[in-house]
């Protein structure tokens, strides 16, 4: 019987996810954006701002964001709520069988296979650049550097031989399988932010197992304190976990520690499949 190789199994998971998700996701994003363009010509530019742009999309935990930049239209001077409602109604009209929900910042479109796509309405102004809805308010907030986060991730990924993005995909898949309670899920953006910080000064080996161990070990402590949001969308990346050392942060820290333990004890195909929620 051949010896179990954790890293080889990870490469198979990544290859399978890429084949299954890429074409489906691209097609759905194109359909959504085209529907919004056709209805009154309000959307003049789309910009992938989430996991698609950063290359970290996997089924489940990913926060797929499409930045819908509204420009030179009747919606430019309207409040965020009206713009989001316009987006919701337009999608419902074109896609009546898909649930569409309006949240604090974005409009979420759900699909039967579990995929969710977040559409983030934004406006472009001459004086203040790109602006999105301000969390907990009825006004627009400024995004100082909409591409900054993706650029930062790209630099760290390149510096580590292109291995950081694959490890983020694996960590997302593990977290989505391991953390079953919806109110305890770790956001994709938050996990990516933790990974950037974890690997900026990393000098270790570049295998999937050792890098997952490093990421989860780092996150166990780092998650206890808020991370400043470099994009300007909000004050902190992880506001949803509350203040430093909150109960939610302590729970997340425990989850990261447990996931690290499962990665390190994984020494068979059965263990690996359980770790990633793969049916035997």
C-alpha positions as CSV (number, residue, x, y, z in Angstrom):
1,X,0.0,0.0,0.0
2,X,1.5,3.4,-1.0
3,X,2.3,5.8,1.8
4,X,-0.3,8.6,2.4
5,X,0.9,12.0,1.2
6,X,-1.0,14.9,2.5
7,X,0.4,17.5,0.1
8,X,-0.4,15.3,-3.0
9,X,-4.0,15.0,-1.8
10,X,-4.2,18.8,-1.4
11,X,-3.1,19.3,-5.0
12,X,-5.9,17.0,-6.1
13,X,-8.5,18.9,-4.1
14,X,-7.2,22.2,-5.6
15,X,-7.3,20.9,-9.2
16,X,-10.8,19.5,-8.7
17,X,-12.1,22.7,-7.2
18,X,-10.6,24.7,-10.1
19,X,-12.3,22.5,-12.7
20,X,-15.7,22.5,-11.0
21,X,-16.0,26.2,-10.0
22,X,-14.2,28.4,-12.6
23,X,-16.5,28.0,-15.6
24,X,-19.7,28.0,-13.5
25,X,-18.8,31.0,-11.5
26,X,-17.6,33.1,-14.5
27,X,-20.9,32.3,-16.3
28,X,-23.0,33.4,-13.4
29,X,-21.1,36.6,-12.8
30,X,-21.4,37.5,-16.5
31,X,-25.2,36.8,-16.5
32,X,-25.7,39.0,-13.4
33,X,-23.7,41.9,-14.7
34,X,-25.3,41.7,-18.2
35,X,-28.8,41.8,-16.6
36,X,-27.9,44.9,-14.6
37,X,-26.3,46.6,-17.7
38,X,-29.4,46.0,-19.8
39,X,-31.8,47.4,-17.3
40,X,-31.6,51.2,-17.8
41,X,-27.9,51.2,-18.4
42,X,-27.1,52.1,-14.8
43,X,-24.1,49.8,-14.4
44,X,-21.2,51.1,-16.5
45,X,-18.4,49.2,-14.9
46,X,-18.0,46.0,-13.0
47,X,-15.0,45.1,-10.9
48,X,-14.5,41.8,-9.2
49,X,-13.6,42.8,-5.6
50,X,-13.7,39.5,-3.7
51,X,-12.4,36.0,-4.0
52,X,-12.6,36.0,-7.8
53,X,-10.2,38.9,-8.2
54,X,-7.8,37.5,-5.6
55,X,-8.0,33.9,-6.9
56,X,-9.0,32.5,-3.6
57,X,-12.6,31.3,-4.5
58,X,-13.7,27.9,-3.2
59,X,-17.2,26.5,-2.7
60,X,-18.7,27.4,0.6
61,X,-16.9,30.0,2.7
62,X,-15.9,32.3,-0.2
63,X,-17.2,35.8,-0.4
64,X,-17.6,36.4,-4.1
65,X,-18.0,40.1,-4.6
66,X,-18.8,42.1,-7.7
67,X,-18.3,45.8,-7.3
68,X,-21.1,47.5,-9.3
69,X,-19.9,51.0,-10.0
70,X,-22.9,53.2,-10.9
71,X,-21.9,56.3,-12.8
72,X,-23.7,59.1,-14.7
73,X,-27.2,57.8,-14.0
74,X,-30.3,58.7,-12.0
75,X,-28.9,56.6,-9.1
76,X,-25.7,58.5,-8.5
77,X,-27.2,60.9,-6.0
78,X,-29.5,58.4,-4.3
79,X,-28.8,56.8,-0.9
80,X,-27.4,53.2,-0.7
81,X,-30.7,51.7,0.3
82,X,-32.4,52.8,-3.0
83,X,-29.4,51.6,-5.1
84,X,-29.4,48.2,-3.4
85,X,-33.2,47.9,-3.8
86,X,-32.8,48.7,-7.5
87,X,-30.2,46.0,-7.9
88,X,-32.5,43.5,-6.0
89,X,-35.5,44.2,-8.1
90,X,-33.6,44.0,-11.4
91,X,-32.1,40.6,-10.5
92,X,-35.5,39.2,-9.3
93,X,-37.0,40.4,-12.6
94,X,-34.3,38.6,-14.7
95,X,-33.9,35.6,-12.4
96,X,-37.2,34.9,-10.6
97,X,-36.2,31.5,-9.3
98,X,-33.2,32.7,-7.4
99,X,-33.5,34.0,-3.8
100,X,-32.1,37.6,-3.6
101,X,-31.5,39.3,-0.3
102,X,-30.5,42.9,0.6
103,X,-28.0,43.1,3.4
104,X,-26.2,46.0,5.2
105,X,-23.7,46.4,2.4
106,X,-24.5,44.1,-0.4
107,X,-27.1,42.2,-2.4
108,X,-26.7,38.5,-2.2
109,X,-27.9,36.1,-4.9
110,X,-28.3,32.5,-4.0
111,X,-28.2,29.4,-6.2
112,X,-29.6,25.9,-5.8
113,X,-26.1,24.3,-5.5
114,X,-25.2,26.5,-2.5
115,X,-23.2,29.2,-4.3
116,X,-23.8,32.7,-3.2
117,X,-22.6,35.8,-5.1
118,X,-22.5,39.2,-3.3
119,X,-23.1,42.3,-5.5
120,X,-21.7,45.4,-3.8
121,X,-23.3,48.6,-5.2
122,X,-20.8,51.5,-5.4
123,X,-20.7,55.0,-6.9
124,X,-17.8,56.9,-8.4
125,X,-17.5,60.6,-7.5
126,X,-15.1,63.1,-8.9
127,X,-13.9,64.3,-5.5
128,X,-14.0,61.2,-3.3
129,X,-13.4,58.3,-5.6
130,X,-15.3,55.0,-5.2
131,X,-17.8,54.8,-2.4
132,X,-19.9,51.9,-1.0
133,X,-22.6,51.8,1.7
134,X,-21.4,52.7,5.2
135,X,-22.1,49.8,7.6
136,X,-24.9,50.8,10.0
137,X,-25.6,54.1,8.3
138,X,-27.7,55.5,5.5
139,X,-24.8,57.2,3.7
140,X,-22.0,56.3,1.4
141,X,-18.5,55.7,2.7
142,X,-15.2,56.3,0.9
143,X,-13.0,53.4,-0.3
144,X,-9.5,54.8,-0.3
145,X,-7.8,51.9,-1.9
146,X,-10.2,49.4,-3.6
147,X,-7.4,47.4,-5.2
148,X,-5.0,47.6,-2.3
149,X,-6.0,44.4,-0.6
150,X,-5.8,42.3,-3.7
151,X,-2.4,43.8,-4.6
152,X,-1.1,43.1,-1.1
153,X,-2.2,39.5,-1.3
154,X,-0.6,39.1,-4.7
155,X,2.8,40.4,-3.5
156,X,2.8,38.0,-0.5
157,X,1.7,35.1,-2.8
158,X,4.5,35.9,-5.3
159,X,7.1,36.2,-2.6
160,X,6.3,32.7,-1.4
161,X,6.4,31.0,-4.8
162,X,2.7,31.3,-5.5
163,X,1.8,29.0,-2.6
164,X,-0.1,31.4,-0.3
165,X,-3.3,31.6,-2.5
166,X,-3.6,27.7,-2.7
167,X,-3.2,27.4,1.1
168,X,-5.9,30.0,1.6
169,X,-8.2,28.0,-0.6
170,X,-7.4,24.9,1.4
171,X,-7.9,26.7,4.7
172,X,-11.3,28.0,3.5
173,X,-12.4,24.5,2.6
174,X,-11.3,23.1,5.9
175,X,-13.0,25.9,7.9
176,X,-16.2,25.5,5.9
177,X,-16.3,21.8,6.6
178,X,-15.2,22.0,10.3
179,X,-17.2,25.0,11.5
180,X,-20.8,23.9,11.0
181,X,-22.7,26.6,12.9
182,X,-23.5,29.5,10.6
183,X,-23.1,32.1,13.3
184,X,-19.6,30.8,14.0
185,X,-18.3,30.9,10.4
186,X,-15.1,32.8,9.6
187,X,-15.4,35.2,6.7
188,X,-13.3,34.6,3.6
189,X,-12.0,38.2,3.7
190,X,-10.9,37.7,7.4
191,X,-9.1,34.5,6.6
192,X,-7.3,36.1,3.7
193,X,-6.2,39.0,6.0
194,X,-4.9,36.6,8.6
195,X,-3.0,34.7,5.8
196,X,-1.3,37.9,4.5
197,X,-0.1,38.7,8.0
198,X,0.9,35.1,8.7
199,X,3.1,34.7,5.6
200,X,4.6,38.2,5.2
201,X,7.7,37.2,7.2
202,X,7.4,33.4,6.8
203,X,10.7,31.6,6.1
204,X,9.5,28.0,6.4
205,X,8.9,25.3,3.8
206,X,6.3,25.8,1.1
207,X,4.3,22.5,1.4
208,X,0.6,22.6,2.0
209,X,0.6,20.8,5.3
210,X,3.4,22.9,7.0
211,X,1.9,26.1,5.6
212,X,-1.6,25.2,6.9
213,X,-0.1,24.4,10.3
214,X,1.6,27.8,10.3
215,X,-1.5,29.7,9.3
216,X,-3.7,28.1,11.8
217,X,-1.1,28.5,14.6
218,X,-0.8,32.2,13.8
219,X,-4.6,32.7,13.5
220,X,-5.1,31.1,17.0
221,X,-3.5,34.1,18.6
222,X,-4.1,36.8,15.9
223,X,-7.9,36.3,15.8
224,X,-8.2,37.6,19.4
225,X,-7.5,41.2,18.3
226,X,-9.2,43.2,15.5
227,X,-7.4,43.7,12.1
228,X,-7.5,47.1,10.6
229,X,-9.2,47.2,7.2
230,X,-6.8,48.6,4.6
231,X,-9.5,49.1,1.9
232,X,-11.4,51.7,3.9
233,X,-14.7,49.7,3.6
234,X,-14.9,49.5,7.4
235,X,-12.7,50.2,10.4
236,X,-11.8,46.5,11.0
237,X,-11.8,43.4,8.7
238,X,-13.3,41.3,11.5
239,X,-15.9,43.7,13.1
240,X,-18.3,40.8,13.1
241,X,-16.3,39.2,16.0
242,X,-16.6,42.2,18.3
243,X,-14.0,43.7,20.5
244,X,-10.6,42.2,21.5
245,X,-10.9,38.9,23.4
246,X,-14.6,38.7,22.9
247,X,-16.4,35.4,23.3
248,X,-16.7,35.2,19.6
249,X,-13.0,35.7,19.1
250,X,-12.2,33.1,21.8
251,X,-14.5,30.6,20.0
252,X,-12.8,31.4,16.7
253,X,-9.3,30.9,18.3
254,X,-10.4,27.5,19.6
255,X,-11.6,26.5,16.1
256,X,-8.3,27.5,14.6
257,X,-6.4,25.5,17.2
258,X,-8.7,22.5,16.6
259,X,-8.2,22.7,12.8
260,X,-4.5,22.9,13.2
261,X,-4.6,19.7,15.3
262,X,-6.6,17.9,12.7
263,X,-4.2,18.9,9.9
264,X,-1.2,17.6,11.9
265,X,-2.9,14.3,12.9
266,X,-4.1,13.6,9.3
267,X,-2.2,10.5,8.2
268,X,-4.7,8.6,6.0
269,X,-7.1,9.2,3.1
270,X,-10.0,8.7,5.5
271,X,-8.7,11.4,7.8
272,X,-8.1,13.7,4.8
273,X,-11.6,13.2,3.4
274,X,-13.1,14.0,6.8
275,X,-11.0,17.1,7.1
276,X,-12.3,18.5,3.8
277,X,-15.8,17.1,4.1
278,X,-15.3,14.7,1.1
279,X,-17.5,11.7,1.0
280,X,-15.6,8.4,1.2
